[in-house]
């Protein structure tokens, strides 16, 4: 049985671009918008790619910058300079 990995961000201009990148790179992503936050659920594995976020933002992006906008995560975290991955291992 699959479990959803998820991430939730404060709603702002930067996170709108991050969410666009996540949706583009993660087929099956479900976005739930609330007044002050946005949550993205993805079955099994959610990947945030630095290059995708940079394309959406139009500037360099350090994945550590996610921490400034992050509310919560669910899943096992694996982080490199190029990808931030949340997953559930079977």
Secondary structure, DSSP 8 states (H G I E B T S, - for coil): ---EEEEEEE-SHHHHHHHHHHHHHSTT-EEEE-SSEEEEEEESEEEEEHHHHHHHHTS---GGGGGGTEEEEESEEEE-SSEEEEE---
